[in-house]
Amino acid sequence: MDPAYSKEDDAFRAEVRAFVEANLPPDLAQRGRYDFHPHRDDQAAWTRILADKGWSVPHWPAAYGGPGWNGVQRFIFEDEMRRAYAPTADRIGSELVAPVVYTFGSEEQRQAYLPGIRLGQTFWAQGFSEPGAGSDLSSLRTRAVRDGDHFVVNGQKTWTTEGHHADMIFLLVRTDPNVKPQAGISSLVVDLKTPGITRRPIWTLDEGLTVNEFFFDDVRVPVENLIGQAGQGWTHAKFLLGNERTNSAEVPHTRRDIAQLREIARIERKNGRPLIEDPIFRAKLARIEIDTKSLEIAVLRALTSEGHGSASVASLVKVRGSELRQRVADLAVDALGDRGIAVNVDPHAEYSMVGQADGAGPTPGHGIGIAAKAMFRRATTIYGGANEIQRTLIAKTVLEL
């Protein structure tokens, strides 16, 4: 038994693993094995299976349709999902937007938005970053002007993750330009089918489509789509970003990446012997495994202690976790040697800058997606608040510098 977990935790893990092994369709797991971003259809199908079990929204309280699990159970569940290569749910909707809605929204808004997320029927985007307003989010310029029973929205959002899959967007807008910047921000829920919205893809270094930019030109949004009160958007943003940064630790994902790295090292050869036997490689791998286990214990401690949702804890685990993800991905590229430079785009891609790929080429099957992953991991230390900004927050709130 792992000393970080109790007997009850181990029994819960066994229950989750048995369910996943019995119910995860093999084709969904096979596509997840390459670790490319999942298809929306795969996400929706797996979410429906989990919803029938009552497990589709593991972070939600029971009052809103979740299982009411504690923090350690949620961690174990995520760990087992990653281990099995199951497609992720719409995490923007279920882990970021939904907690804002059920914490700050009206009962009517909870009834309108939460069921679609829980059942995998409605997918969401998060409209925060803008050109010139990323880490300095209070500088956002997208305006929402009241016009009778509507707000009229004009502006631009960028780096909008999975916006090409989204039906709805949770939008930060400036409703009052005459007060302190943070006090003039509000939160709107916007249907992306509304006239006046234009989406453009942003192709990233890994030759895939994950992020987008949106343009809003005289978009009319009903007043009842305002979350909470006007001027509360900054409070909502801090609440949401705290969740995003904590999730950015991504220990279960890193653990799975390490398992994949070990598999590569058993197959690849150096001086006629498996790379896994090379002492220099083994030392690098051991250092990553030790650091990952330390982060796992820190996250579990935070999940079972008071103040685990504090901004300082979120910043600490975000910095450590995001950098570990980069280190694992980079070492996997190194393990492939010269073949590590081949990008090998998603062989099951819905969207690709270079069209469909068949997985053939200079990289063997166990290397598909490795270089692309390492390229995309450059973003982990940026999204959710750049690590440089997080270190400043840590210096102020933890070290009191």
Secondary structure, 3 states (H helix, E strand, C coil): CCCCCCHHHHHHHHHHHHHHHHHCCHHHHHHHHCCCCCCHHHHHHHHHHHHHHCCCCCCCCHHHCCCCCCHHHHHHHHHHHHHCCCCCCCHHHHHHHHHHHHHHCCHHHHHHHHHHHHCCCCCEEEECCECCECCCHHHCCCEEEEECCEEEEEEEEEEEECHHHCCEEEEEEECCCCCCHHHHEEEEEEECCCCCEEEEEEECCCCEEEEEEEEEEEEEEEHHHECCCCCCHHHHHHHHHHHHHHHCCCHHHHHHHHHHHHHHHHHCEECCEEHHHCHHHHHHHHHHHHHHHHHHHHHHHHHCCCCCCCHHHHHHHHHHHHHHHHHHHHHHHHHCHHHHHCCCCCCCCCCECCCCCCCCCCCCHHHCCHHHHHHHHHHHHCCCCCHHHHHHHHHHHCCCC
